[in-house]
Amino acid sequence: MNSIPISANTTQQAIDAALDQRWKEALKINKKIIKLDPQNVDALNRQARAYMELGKANLAKKYYSQTLKYDPYNPIAQKNLKIMRSFKSNGQISSWNCKDRLSPSLFLQEPGKTKMVNLLNVAEPQKLSQAYCGMKVTMATKNRRVTIVDTNGNYLGVLPDDISHHLLRLTKGGNKYELFIKSISVNSLSVLIKETFRSKRFKNQSSFLEYLPSSNTTNIIPSLEGIRNEEETEEPEEEQNL
């Protein structure tokens, strides 16, 4: 069956809905795209992601499996199906929420050890829509700048020059850091940089002493809806009427 061309505007609306975490709206838009083009793997992945965020594990698995039907080596579908399988318990998918996916302390700000940073020159929305809050990312050095990439090496953005130079000096001296996505929106992405090891060379020097949070700074923990435990065999009634 030949697919019907999808307008760039409709695709952008679907991407924007995902980046803004408007999951119910994302379902409706991707549903329309899939109806016109059942083999559109990007729309299938977005639909699965929306169901996953809304707590509907079986429907998320259904759409990721459809992605693999048309693109057997699709890394996004493979990765997320593997994640969901890792949370099985007694044959059921356990809850999918921040406490399960992430350590509760992940986004706690520790004076001198953590820093929130807004990336510059972020990737296009199509790539950002595949990232999620709490996703682990890594640093890659290029031309004396620190580029942030996902675990597959895909570009996400760069750190500001002052932070880049600061971290380059500390990592060359033996310090180690982990980075996680803190928030995503259209054309915007911020990360949490967390010191995980301090070398003897810097034993008396905090990584981010000059960036200590003020006394009224609150801990930031992402909010996601948990997955329901009951089995879902059909799509919601409202979707059937689209």
VEXFILUM-669293 format. One record per residue (C-alpha): residue number from 1; residue in one letter; chain; x negated, y negated, z. Coordinates in steps of 0.02 Angstrom, whole numbers, plus 50000, padded with zeros to 5 digits. Each point is the difference from the previous one (the first is absolute). Last residue first. Example, Ala and Ser with C-alpha at 12.3 -4.5 7.8 and 13.67 -1.06 7.14 Angstrom:
2
NODE   num   residu   chaine    east   north      up
NODE     2        S        A   49316   50053   50357
NODE     1        A        A   50069   50172   50033
//
This chain:
242
NODE   num   residu   chaine    east   north      up
NODE   242        L        A   50519   49495   50786
NODE   241        N        A   50143   50097   50078
NODE   240        Q        A   49898   50154   50042
NODE   239        E        A   49878   49889   50091
NODE   238        E        A   50134   49942   50121
NODE   237        E        A   50040   50181   50042
NODE   236        P        A   49825   50033   50061
NODE   235        E        A   49900   50129   49901
NODE   234        E        A   50037   50181   50033
NODE   233        T        A   49916   50139   50098
NODE   232        E        A   49947   49906   50155
NODE   231        E        A   49945   50106   50148
NODE   230        E        A   50013   49922   50173
NODE   229        N        A   49843   49941   50086
NODE   228        R        A   50012   49818   49950
NODE   227        I        A   49837   49914   49955
NODE   226        G        A   49947   49853   50103
NODE   225        E        A   50018   49820   49947
NODE   224        L        A   49837   49906   49983
NODE   223        S        A   49932   49857   50105
NODE   222        P        A   49818   49954   49997
NODE   221        I        A   49913   49966   50167
NODE   220        I        A   49927   49830   50037
NODE   219        N        A   49941   49962   50174
NODE   218        T        A   50041   49825   50054
NODE   217        T        A   49885   49849   50001
NODE   216        N        A   50041   49884   50145
NODE   215        S        A   49824   50002   50072
NODE   214        S        A   49923   49950   49834
NODE   213        P        A   49918   50131   49891
NODE   212        L        A   49809   50010   49996
NODE   211        Y        A   49934   49950   49829
NODE   210        E        A   49828   49933   50047
NODE   209        L        A   49966   50159   50098
NODE   208        F        A   50044   50106   49850
NODE   207        S        A   49872   50140   50000
NODE   206        S        A   49953   49973   50181
NODE   205        Q        A   49813   49985   50033
NODE   204        N        A   49915   50079   50151
NODE   203        K        A   49977   50172   49923
NODE   202        F        A   49961   49924   49830
NODE   201        R        A   49834   50087   49967
NODE   200        K        A   50057   50149   50101
NODE   199        S        A   50133   50031   49869
NODE   198        R        A   50185   49972   50030
NODE   197        F        A   50122   50132   49940
NODE   196        T        A   50186   49996   49960
NODE   195        E        A   50023   49813   49968
NODE   194        K        A   50173   49970   49927
NODE   193        I        A   50044   49896   49848
NODE   192        L        A   50188   49978   49981
NODE   191        V        A   50053   49961   49823
NODE   190        S        A   50110   49872   49913
NODE   189        L        A   50080   50007   49828
NODE   188        S        A   50088   49868   49897
NODE   187        N        A   50056   49986   49819
NODE   186        V        A   50177   50059   50043
NODE   185        S        A   49994   50064   50178
NODE   184        I        A   49891   50118   50099
NODE   183        S        A   49954   50009   50184
NODE   182        K        A   49872   50078   50117
NODE   181        I        A   49905   50111   49881
NODE   180        F        A   49867   50096   50095
NODE   179        L        A   49812   49980   50011
NODE   178        E        A   49873   50100   50100
NODE   177        Y        A   49831   49932   50050
NODE   176        K        A   49822   50056   50037
NODE   175        N        A   49853   49900   50066
NODE   174        G        A   49825   50053   49948
NODE   173        G        A   49906   49840   49962
NODE   172        K        A   50050   50007   49817
NODE   171        T        A   50180   50011   50062
NODE   170        L        A   49979   49841   50105
NODE   169        R        A   49917   49896   49863
NODE   168        L        A   50127   50055   49869
NODE   167        L        A   50141   49964   50122
NODE   166        H        A   49950   49818   50024
NODE   165        H        A   49967   49972   49814
NODE   164        S        A   50171   50068   49954
NODE   163        I        A   50088   49906   50139
NODE   162        D        A   49928   49835   49939
NODE   161        D        A   50033   50042   49817
NODE   160        P        A   50184   50042   50023
NODE   159        L        A   50035   50187   49983
NODE   158        V        A   50045   50070   49830
NODE   157        G        A   50155   50082   49927
NODE   156        L        A   50087   50166   49966
NODE   155        Y        A   49885   50091   49878
NODE   154        N        A   50027   50187   49977
NODE   153        G        A   49861   50108   50073
NODE   152        N        A   50110   50151   50032
NODE   151        T        A   50001   49968   50189
NODE   150        D        A   50061   49822   49968
NODE   149        V        A   49884   49856   49962
NODE   148        I        A   49947   49840   50088
NODE   147        T        A   49857   49904   49919
NODE   146        V        A   49864   49925   50108
NODE   145        R        A   49896   49870   49911
NODE   144        R        A   49811   49998   49979
NODE   143        N        A   50017   50040   49814
NODE   142        K        A   50101   50156   50039
NODE   141        T        A   50020   50085   50169
NODE   140        A        A   50143   50123   50022
NODE   139        M        A   50105   50000   50159
NODE   138        T        A   50131   50132   50035
NODE   137        V        A   50187   50017   50021
NODE   136        K        A   50110   50097   50122
NODE   135        M        A   50187   49977   49974
NODE   134        G        A   50086   49927   50153
NODE   133        C        A   50129   49902   49902
NODE   132        Y        A   50017   50068   49825
NODE   131        A        A   49914   49998   49831
NODE   130        Q        A   50082   50057   49836
NODE   129        S        A   50089   49833   49977
NODE   128        L        A   49831   49912   50005
NODE   127        K        A   49951   50084   49837
NODE   126        Q        A   50151   49938   49901
NODE   125        P        A   49991   49834   50093
NODE   124        E        A   49830   49957   49921
NODE   123        A        A   49847   50016   50110
NODE   122        V        A   49954   49865   50126
NODE   121        N        A   49881   49859   49958
NODE   120        L        A   49973   49961   50185
NODE   119        L        A   50040   50110   50149
NODE   118        N        A   50081   49934   50159
NODE   117        V        A   49900   50057   50151
NODE   116        M        A   50052   50064   50172
NODE   115        K        A   49853   50025   50116
NODE   114        T        A   49950   50132   50126
NODE   113        K        A   49858   50033   50122
NODE   112        G        A   49967   49832   50084
NODE   111        P        A   50163   50000   50096
NODE   110        E        A   50098   50158   49961
NODE   109        Q        A   50155   49978   49892
NODE   108        L        A   50115   50148   50009
NODE   107        F        A   50046   50054   49824
NODE   106        L        A   49943   50180   50011
NODE   105        S        A   50046   50022   50183
NODE   104        P        A   50161   50095   49964
NODE   103        S        A   49898   50118   49889
NODE   102        L        A   50078   50007   49831
NODE   101        R        A   50108   50118   49898
NODE   100        D        A   50095   50077   50145
NODE    99        K        A   50022   49847   50111
NODE    98        C        A   50031   49895   49847
NODE    97        N        A   50145   50103   49940
NODE    96        W        A   50040   50154   49898
NODE    95        S        A   50092   50118   50116
NODE    94        S        A   49968   50185   49977
NODE    93        I        A   50034   50090   49838
NODE    92        Q        A   50079   50167   50040
NODE    91        G        A   49934   50177   49980
NODE    90        N        A   49962   50019   50183
NODE    89        S        A   49901   49837   49998
NODE    88        K        A   49941   49916   49843
NODE    87        F        A   49898   49840   50016
NODE    86        S        A   49855   50057   49890
NODE    85        R        A   50124   50039   49861
NODE    84        M        A   50046   49816   49994
NODE    83        I        A   49819   49947   49980
NODE    82        K        A   49971   50129   49862
NODE    81        L        A   50154   49941   49908
NODE    80        N        A   49933   49823   50017
NODE    79        K        A   49829   50040   49927
NODE    78        Q        A   50063   50105   49854
NODE    77        A        A   50130   49870   49952
NODE    76        I        A   49873   49859   50001
NODE    75        P        A   49863   50102   49915
NODE    74        N        A   50105   50049   49847
NODE    73        Y        A   49920   50164   49943
NODE    72        P        A   50157   50088   49940
NODE    71        D        A   50070   49846   49910
NODE    70        Y        A   50175   50043   49936
NODE    69        K        A   50043   50133   50128
NODE    68        L        A   49885   49915   50125
NODE    67        T        A   50111   49846   49997
NODE    66        Q        A   50153   50109   50024
NODE    65        S        A   49918   50073   50155
NODE    64        Y        A   49973   49824   50067
NODE    63        Y        A   50184   49968   49967
NODE    62        K        A   50063   50153   50094
NODE    61        K        A   49876   49979   50142
NODE    60        A        A   50066   49825   50033
NODE    59        L        A   50178   50067   49993
NODE    58        N        A   49957   50131   50130
NODE    57        A        A   49912   49875   50112
NODE    56        K        A   50136   49871   50014
NODE    55        G        A   49935   49881   50134
NODE    54        L        A   50024   49836   49910
NODE    53        E        A   49811   49984   49973
NODE    52        M        A   49994   50172   49918
NODE    51        Y        A   50151   49959   49892
NODE    50        A        A   49914   49842   49940
NODE    49        R        A   49838   50094   49965
NODE    48        A        A   50093   50132   49899
NODE    47        Q        A   50084   49866   49895
NODE    46        R        A   49833   49912   49972
NODE    45        N        A   49921   50164   49945
NODE    44        L        A   50144   50036   49880
NODE    43        A        A   49989   49823   49932
NODE    42        D        A   49813   50020   49965
NODE    41        V        A   50029   50174   49927
NODE    40        N        A   50124   49939   49868
NODE    39        Q        A   50058   50169   49936
NODE    38        P        A   50186   49970   50028
NODE    37        D        A   49995   49839   49896
NODE    36        L        A   50168   49912   49993
NODE    35        K        A   50069   50082   50157
NODE    34        I        A   49828   49987   50080
NODE    33        I        A   49999   49812   49974
NODE    32        K        A   50174   49979   50072
NODE    31        K        A   49956   50104   50152
NODE    30        N        A   49841   49898   50020
NODE    29        I        A   50104   49843   50020
NODE    28        K        A   50124   50076   50122
NODE    27        L        A   49868   50083   50108
NODE    26        A        A   49896   49841   50008
NODE    25        E        A   50152   49906   50066
NODE    24        K        A   50014   50126   50140
NODE    23        W        A   49813   49988   50034
NODE    22        R        A   49982   49812   50014
NODE    21        Q        A   49823   50021   50066
NODE    20        D        A   49942   49837   49918
NODE    19        L        A   49869   50097   49901
NODE    18        A        A   50130   50131   49953
NODE    17        A        A   50127   49870   49942
NODE    16        D        A   49864   49910   49902
NODE    15        I        A   49953   50160   49907
NODE    14        A        A   50180   50037   49954
NODE    13        Q        A   50029   49821   49943
NODE    12        Q        A   49841   50009   49897
NODE    11        T        A   50063   50156   49911
NODE    10        T        A   50165   49914   49962
NODE     9        N        A   49910   49846   49933
NODE     8        A        A   49885   50104   49890
NODE     7        S        A   50154   50070   49914
NODE     6        I        A   50016   50188   49989
NODE     5        P        A   49997   50078   49827
NODE     4        I        A   50125   50143   49982
NODE     3        S        A   49923   50173   50013
NODE     2        N        A   50008   50127   49861
NODE     1        M        A   50070   50169   50050
//
